[in-house]
Amino acid sequence: MPVSTDMDHILQHISKHGECLDTAIASATKIPLADVHRHLTELLNRKQIMLCHSIKYVKGKEIKATICRISGYIPPAKPGAKPKVQLTLS
């Protein structure tokens, strides 16, 4: 089954911007949030992305969101001093 154009747009947005909220994806791609959720579920089933459900509280109001990123992506190490930990293999 070919990937839909909307799913391509979502995947490109996540690839370009890294970790994103579902609401940010919906507003940036101009795809309705319900459709974004449906496409994110499909991409998750294909193991192309990873999802994490998040709950934030703003002024006592609960806000639920989904955070997603490309599956298998490891962010680059931050610049600066590296820890001086040495691993020894026995």
N, CA, C and O atoms as a GROMACS GRO file, in nm:
protein
  360
    1MET      N    1   0.084  -0.118   0.000
    1MET     CA    2   0.000   0.000   0.000
    1MET      C    3   0.089   0.125   0.000
    1MET      O    4   0.173   0.138   0.089
    2PRO      N    5   0.074   0.215  -0.097
    2PRO     CA    6   0.160   0.334  -0.103
    2PRO      C    7   0.129   0.432   0.010
    2PRO      O    8   0.016   0.439   0.059
    3VAL      N    9   0.230   0.505   0.048
    3VAL     CA   10   0.215   0.606   0.153
    3VAL      C   11   0.141   0.725   0.094
    3VAL      O   12   0.175   0.771  -0.015
    4SER      N   13   0.040   0.774   0.164
    4SER     CA   14  -0.039   0.887   0.113
    4SER      C   15   0.044   1.015   0.113
    4SER      O   16   0.147   1.024   0.180
    5THR      N   17  -0.002   1.113   0.039
    5THR     CA   18   0.065   1.242   0.031
    5THR      C   19   0.070   1.308   0.168
    5THR      O   20   0.173   1.366   0.205
    6ASP      N   21  -0.040   1.302   0.244
    6ASP     CA   22  -0.041   1.361   0.378
    6ASP      C   23   0.062   1.294   0.468
    6ASP      O   24   0.131   1.361   0.544
    7MET      N   25   0.073   1.163   0.459
    7MET     CA   26   0.171   1.092   0.541
    7MET      C   27   0.312   1.132   0.500
    7MET      O   28   0.401   1.144   0.585
    8ASP      N   29   0.335   1.153   0.370
    8ASP     CA   30   0.465   1.201   0.323
    8ASP      C   31   0.497   1.338   0.383
    8ASP      O   32   0.609   1.362   0.428
    9HIS      N   33   0.398   1.427   0.383
    9HIS     CA   34   0.417   1.562   0.439
    9HIS      C   35   0.449   1.554   0.588
    9HIS      O   36   0.537   1.625   0.638
   10ILE      N   37   0.379   1.468   0.659
   10ILE     CA   38   0.402   1.453   0.803
   10ILE      C   39   0.542   1.398   0.828
   10ILE      O   40   0.615   1.449   0.913
   11LEU      N   41   0.579   1.295   0.755
   11LEU     CA   42   0.711   1.233   0.772
   11LEU      C   43   0.822   1.332   0.737
   11LEU      O   44   0.923   1.337   0.807
   12GLN      N   45   0.805   1.411   0.632
   12GLN     CA   46   0.904   1.512   0.596
   12GLN      C   47   0.915   1.619   0.704
   12GLN      O   48   1.025   1.666   0.735
   13HIS      N   49   0.801   1.658   0.762
   13HIS     CA   50   0.803   1.760   0.867
   13HIS      C   51   0.879   1.709   0.990
   13HIS      O   52   0.960   1.781   1.047
   14ILE      N   53   0.852   1.586   1.029
   14ILE     CA   54   0.921   1.529   1.145
   14ILE      C   55   1.070   1.513   1.116
   14ILE      O   56   1.153   1.540   1.203
   15SER      N   57   1.103   1.471   0.996
   15SER     CA   58   1.244   1.454   0.959
   15SER      C   59   1.318   1.588   0.964
   15SER      O   60   1.432   1.596   1.010
   16LYS      N   61   1.253   1.692   0.917
   16LYS     CA   62   1.315   1.824   0.910
   16LYS      C   63   1.328   1.889   1.048
   16LYS      O   64   1.430   1.950   1.079
   17HIS      N   65   1.224   1.877   1.130
   17HIS     CA   66   1.218   1.951   1.256
   17HIS      C   67   1.251   1.867   1.378
   17HIS      O   68   1.258   1.920   1.489
   18GLY      N   69   1.271   1.737   1.362
   18GLY     CA   70   1.301   1.652   1.477
   18GLY      C   71   1.177   1.623   1.558
   18GLY      O   72   1.068   1.608   1.502
   19GLU      N   73   1.192   1.614   1.688
   19GLU     CA   74   1.080   1.582   1.776
   19GLU      C   75   0.973   1.691   1.769
   19GLU      O   76   1.003   1.809   1.786
   20CYS      N   77   0.848   1.651   1.743
   20CYS     CA   78   0.738   1.747   1.723
   20CYS      C   79   0.613   1.704   1.799
   20CYS      O   80   0.591   1.586   1.823
   21LEU      N   81   0.534   1.802   1.836
   21LEU     CA   82   0.401   1.776   1.892
   21LEU      C   83   0.302   1.755   1.778
   21LEU      O   84   0.318   1.810   1.669
   22ASP      N   85   0.201   1.673   1.804
   22ASP     CA   86   0.099   1.647   1.703
   22ASP      C   87   0.029   1.776   1.659
   22ASP      O   88  -0.003   1.791   1.542
   23THR      N   89   0.006   1.866   1.752
   23THR     CA   90  -0.061   1.992   1.718
   23THR      C   91   0.028   2.080   1.630
   23THR      O   92  -0.022   2.150   1.542
   24ALA      N   93   0.160   2.077   1.653
   24ALA     CA   94   0.253   2.154   1.570
   24ALA      C   95   0.256   2.098   1.428
   24ALA      O   96   0.264   2.174   1.332
   25ILE      N   97   0.251   1.966   1.416
   25ILE     CA   98   0.249   1.903   1.284
   25ILE      C   99   0.121   1.943   1.210
   25ILE      O  100   0.125   1.977   1.092
   26ALA      N  101   0.009   1.938   1.280
   26ALA     CA  102  -0.119   1.972   1.218
   26ALA      C  103  -0.120   2.116   1.168
   26ALA      O  104  -0.165   2.143   1.057
   27SER      N  105  -0.070   2.208   1.249
   27SER     CA  106  -0.072   2.349   1.206
   27SER      C  107   0.029   2.375   1.096
   27SER      O  108   0.003   2.456   1.006
   28ALA      N  109   0.145   2.311   1.100
   28ALA     CA  110   0.248   2.335   0.999
   28ALA      C  111   0.211   2.274   0.864
   28ALA      O  112   0.240   2.332   0.759
   29THR      N  113   0.147   2.156   0.865
   29THR     CA  114   0.114   2.089   0.740
   29THR      C  115  -0.026   2.121   0.691
   29THR      O  116  -0.064   2.082   0.581
   30LYS      N  117  -0.103   2.193   0.773
   30LYS     CA  118  -0.242   2.228   0.738
   30LYS      C  119  -0.331   2.105   0.720
   30LYS      O  120  -0.424   2.105   0.640
   31ILE      N  121  -0.299   1.999   0.795
   31ILE     CA  122  -0.378   1.876   0.794
   31ILE      C  123  -0.459   1.874   0.924
   31ILE      O  124  -0.403   1.903   1.030
   32PRO      N  125  -0.589   1.842   0.919
   32PRO     CA  126  -0.669   1.838   1.043
   32PRO      C  127  -0.607   1.743   1.146
   32PRO      O  128  -0.552   1.638   1.111
   33LEU      N  129  -0.619   1.781   1.273
   33LEU     CA  130  -0.557   1.705   1.382
   33LEU      C  131  -0.604   1.559   1.383
   33LEU      O  132  -0.523   1.470   1.408
   34ALA      N  133  -0.730   1.534   1.358
   34ALA     CA  134  -0.781   1.396   1.356
   34ALA      C  135  -0.710   1.314   1.247
   34ALA      O  136  -0.677   1.198   1.268
   35ASP      N  137  -0.688   1.376   1.131
   35ASP     CA  138  -0.616   1.307   1.024
   35ASP      C  139  -0.470   1.285   1.060
   35ASP      O  140  -0.413   1.181   1.028
   36VAL      N  141  -0.408   1.384   1.126
   36VAL     CA  142  -0.270   1.369   1.171
   36VAL      C  143  -0.259   1.250   1.266
   36VAL      O  144  -0.166   1.170   1.254
   37HIS      N  145  -0.352   1.238   1.360
   37HIS     CA  146  -0.350   1.125   1.453
   37HIS      C  147  -0.362   0.992   1.379
   37HIS      O  148  -0.293   0.895   1.411
   38ARG      N  149  -0.450   0.987   1.280
   38ARG     CA  150  -0.468   0.864   1.202
   38ARG      C  151  -0.339   0.828   1.127
   38ARG      O  152  -0.298   0.713   1.125
   39HIS      N  153  -0.277   0.929   1.065
   39HIS     CA  154  -0.154   0.905   0.991
   39HIS      C  155  -0.037   0.869   1.084
   39HIS      O  156   0.046   0.786   1.049
   40LEU      N  157  -0.031   0.932   1.200
   40LEU     CA  158   0.074   0.899   1.296
   40LEU      C  159   0.061   0.755   1.344
   40LEU      O  160   0.161   0.686   1.363
   41THR      N  161  -0.062   0.710   1.363
   41THR     CA  162  -0.084   0.570   1.403
   41THR      C  163  -0.036   0.475   1.294
   41THR      O  164   0.025   0.373   1.324
   42GLU      N  165  -0.064   0.509   1.170
   42GLU     CA  166  -0.019   0.426   1.057
   42GLU      C  167   0.134   0.425   1.048
   42GLU      O  168   0.193   0.319   1.027
   43LEU      N  169   0.196   0.540   1.064
   43LEU     CA  170   0.343   0.547   1.060
   43LEU      C  171   0.404   0.470   1.177
   43LEU      O  172   0.511   0.410   1.163
   44LEU      N  173   0.338   0.473   1.293
   44LEU     CA  174   0.384   0.397   1.408
   44LEU      C  175   0.374   0.247   1.379
   44LEU      O  176   0.466   0.172   1.412
   45ASN      N  177   0.264   0.203   1.319
   45ASN     CA  178   0.248   0.062   1.285
   45ASN      C  179   0.354   0.016   1.185
   45ASN      O  180   0.394  -0.100   1.186
   46ARG      N  181   0.398   0.106   1.098
   46ARG     CA  182   0.503   0.075   1.001
   46ARG      C  183   0.642   0.088   1.061
   46ARG      O  184   0.742   0.063   0.994
   47LYS      N  185   0.648   0.128   1.189
   47LYS     CA  186   0.773   0.147   1.264
   47LYS      C  187   0.863   0.253   1.203
   47LYS      O  188   0.985   0.243   1.209
   48GLN      N  189   0.802   0.355   1.143
   48GLN     CA  190   0.877   0.466   1.086
   48GLN      C  191   0.895   0.580   1.186
   48GLN      O  192   0.986   0.661   1.171
   49ILE      N  193   0.808   0.586   1.288
   49ILE     CA  194   0.817   0.689   1.390
   49ILE      C  195   0.798   0.627   1.528
   49ILE      O  196   0.756   0.512   1.540
   50MET      N  197   0.831   0.705   1.630
   50MET     CA  198   0.805   0.668   1.769
   50MET      C  199   0.713   0.773   1.828
   50MET      O  200   0.725   0.891   1.796
   51LEU      N  201   0.621   0.730   1.912
   51LEU     CA  202   0.526   0.822   1.976
   51LEU      C  203   0.539   0.817   2.128
   51LEU      O  204   0.571   0.713   2.185
   52CYS      N  205   0.514   0.929   2.190
   52CYS     CA  206   0.510   0.938   2.335
   52CYS      C  207   0.392   1.028   2.371
   52CYS      O  208   0.382   1.139   2.320
   53HIS      N  209   0.305   0.981   2.456
   53HIS     CA  210   0.190   1.060   2.498
   53HIS      C  211   0.231   1.146   2.618
   53HIS      O  212   0.296   1.098   2.711
   54SER      N  213   0.194   1.272   2.614
   54SER     CA  214   0.236   1.368   2.715
   54SER      C  215   0.115   1.442   2.771
   54SER      O  216   0.018   1.470   2.700
   55ILE      N  217   0.121   1.473   2.899
   55ILE     CA  218   0.018   1.555   2.964
   55ILE      C  219   0.089   1.672   3.030
   55ILE      O  220   0.180   1.653   3.111
   56LYS      N  221   0.047   1.793   2.996
   56LYS     CA  222   0.100   1.914   3.059
   56LYS      C  223  -0.013   1.984   3.132
   56LYS      O  224  -0.130   1.970   3.096
   57TYR      N  225   0.024   2.058   3.232
   57TYR     CA  226  -0.075   2.138   3.305
   57TYR      C  227  -0.039   2.285   3.291
   57TYR      O  228   0.067   2.328   3.337
   58VAL      N  229  -0.127   2.361   3.229
   58VAL     CA  230  -0.107   2.505   3.211
   58VAL      C  231  -0.218   2.575   3.286
   58VAL      O  232  -0.335   2.564   3.252
   59LYS      N  233  -0.178   2.649   3.390
   59LYS     CA  234  -0.273   2.719   3.476
   59LYS      C  235  -0.382   2.625   3.527
   59LYS      O  236  -0.500   2.661   3.532
   60GLY      N  237  -0.342   2.505   3.566
   60GLY     CA  238  -0.435   2.408   3.621
   60GLY      C  239  -0.517   2.331   3.519
   60GLY      O  240  -0.596   2.244   3.556
   61LYS      N  241  -0.500   2.363   3.392
   61LYS     CA  242  -0.576   2.295   3.288
   61LYS      C  243  -0.490   2.185   3.226
   61LYS      O  244  -0.375   2.208   3.189
   62GLU      N  245  -0.548   2.066   3.215
   62GLU     CA  246  -0.477   1.952   3.159
   62GLU      C  247  -0.476   1.959   3.006
   62GLU      O  248  -0.581   1.974   2.943
   63ILE      N  249  -0.356   1.949   2.948
   63ILE     CA  250  -0.341   1.951   2.803
   63ILE      C  251  -0.271   1.823   2.760
   63ILE      O  252  -0.156   1.799   2.797
   64LYS      N  253  -0.342   1.742   2.682
   64LYS     CA  254  -0.284   1.616   2.634
   64LYS      C  255  -0.226   1.638   2.495
   64LYS      O  256  -0.286   1.707   2.413
   65ALA      N  257  -0.110   1.579   2.470
   65ALA     CA  258  -0.046   1.591   2.339
   65ALA      C  259   0.031   1.463   2.310
   65ALA      O  260   0.056   1.382   2.399
   66THR      N  261   0.066   1.447   2.184
   66THR     CA  262   0.149   1.335   2.142
   66THR      C  263   0.276   1.392   2.083
   66THR      O  264   0.273   1.479   1.997
   67ILE      N  265   0.388   1.341   2.131
   67ILE     CA  266   0.519   1.381   2.081
   67ILE      C  267   0.569   1.270   1.990
   67ILE      O  268   0.559   1.152   2.025
   68CYS      N  269   0.621   1.306   1.874
   68CYS     CA  270   0.669   1.202   1.784
   68CYS      C  271   0.804   1.241   1.724
   68CYS      O  272   0.838   1.358   1.714
   69ARG      N  273   0.879   1.138   1.684
   69ARG     CA  274   1.007   1.157   1.618
   69ARG      C  275   1.035   1.038   1.528
   69ARG      O  276   0.967   0.935   1.538
   70ILE      N  277   1.132   1.051   1.442
   70ILE     CA  278   1.168   0.944   1.350
   70ILE      C  279   1.221   0.826   1.431
   70ILE      O  280   1.300   0.845   1.524
   71SER      N  281   1.179   0.708   1.398
   71SER     CA  282   1.222   0.587   1.468
   71SER      C  283   1.370   0.562   1.444
   71SER      O  284   1.419   0.573   1.332
   72GLY      N  285   1.440   0.528   1.550
   72GLY     CA  286   1.582   0.496   1.540
   72GLY      C  287   1.673   0.616   1.536
   72GLY      O  288   1.795   0.600   1.526
   73TYR      N  289   1.618   0.737   1.541
   73TYR     CA  290   1.701   0.858   1.536
   73TYR      C  291   1.764   0.883   1.672
   73TYR      O  292   1.695   0.883   1.774
   74ILE      N  293   1.894   0.905   1.671
   74ILE     CA  294   1.965   0.940   1.794
   74ILE      C  295   2.019   1.081   1.774
   74ILE      O  296   2.101   1.103   1.684
   75PRO      N  297   1.977   1.176   1.856
   75PRO     CA  298   2.024   1.314   1.838
   75PRO      C  299   2.176   1.322   1.852
   75PRO      O  300   2.234   1.244   1.927
   76PRO      N  301   2.239   1.414   1.781
   76PRO     CA  302   2.385   1.427   1.792
   76PRO      C  303   2.425   1.472   1.932
   76PRO      O  304   2.348   1.537   2.002
   77ALA      N  305   2.546   1.434   1.970
   77ALA     CA  306   2.596   1.472   2.102
   77ALA      C  307   2.612   1.623   2.109
   77ALA      O  308   2.650   1.687   2.011
   78LYS      N  309   2.584   1.678   2.224
   78LYS     CA  310   2.599   1.822   2.244
   78LYS      C  311   2.747   1.857   2.252
   78LYS      O  312   2.827   1.778   2.303
   79PRO      N  313   2.784   1.974   2.202
   79PRO     CA  314   2.925   2.013   2.209
   79PRO      C  315   2.965   2.043   2.353
   79PRO      O  316   2.882   2.075   2.437
   80GLY      N  317   3.092   2.032   2.378
   80GLY     CA  318   3.142   2.061   2.511
   80GLY      C  319   3.226   1.946   2.564
   80GLY      O  320   3.256   1.851   2.492
   81ALA      N  321   3.261   1.958   2.689
   81ALA     CA  322   3.346   1.856   2.751
   81ALA      C  323   3.272   1.724   2.759
   81ALA      O  324   3.154   1.718   2.791
   82LYS      N  325   3.344   1.620   2.730
   82LYS     CA  326   3.288   1.485   2.737
   82LYS      C  327   3.321   1.425   2.874
   82LYS      O  328   3.425   1.458   2.932
   83PRO      N  329   3.235   1.340   2.926
   83PRO     CA  330   3.266   1.278   3.055
   83PRO      C  331   3.389   1.188   3.044
   83PRO      O  332   3.412   1.127   2.939
   84LYS      N  333   3.466   1.181   3.150
   84LYS     CA  334   3.588   1.101   3.148
   84LYS      C  335   3.563   0.965   3.211
   84LYS      O  336   3.633   0.924   3.303
   85VAL      N  337   3.463   0.898   3.161
   85VAL     CA  338   3.428   0.765   3.209
   85VAL      C  339   3.489   0.664   3.113
   85VAL      O  340   3.470   0.674   2.992
   86GLN      N  341   3.560   0.568   3.167
   86GLN     CA  342   3.618   0.464   3.084
   86GLN      C  343   3.549   0.334   3.113
   86GLN      O  344   3.532   0.295   3.228
   87LEU      N  345   3.508   0.267   3.008
   87LEU     CA  346   3.446   0.137   3.021
   87LEU      C  347   3.551   0.030   3.001
   87LEU      O  348   3.633   0.038   2.909
   88THR      N  349   3.548  -0.069   3.085
   88THR     CA  350   3.641  -0.180   3.069
   88THR      C  351   3.560  -0.306   3.044
   88THR      O  352   3.462  -0.333   3.112
   89LEU      N  353   3.603  -0.380   2.947
   89LEU     CA  354   3.535  -0.505   2.914
   89LEU      C  355   3.617  -0.618   2.972
   89LEU      O  356   3.739  -0.624   2.955
   90SER      N  357   3.550  -0.707   3.039
   90SER     CA  358   3.621  -0.821   3.100
   90SER      C  359   3.609  -0.943   3.013
   90SER      O  360   3.662  -1.049   3.048
   0.00000   0.00000   0.00000
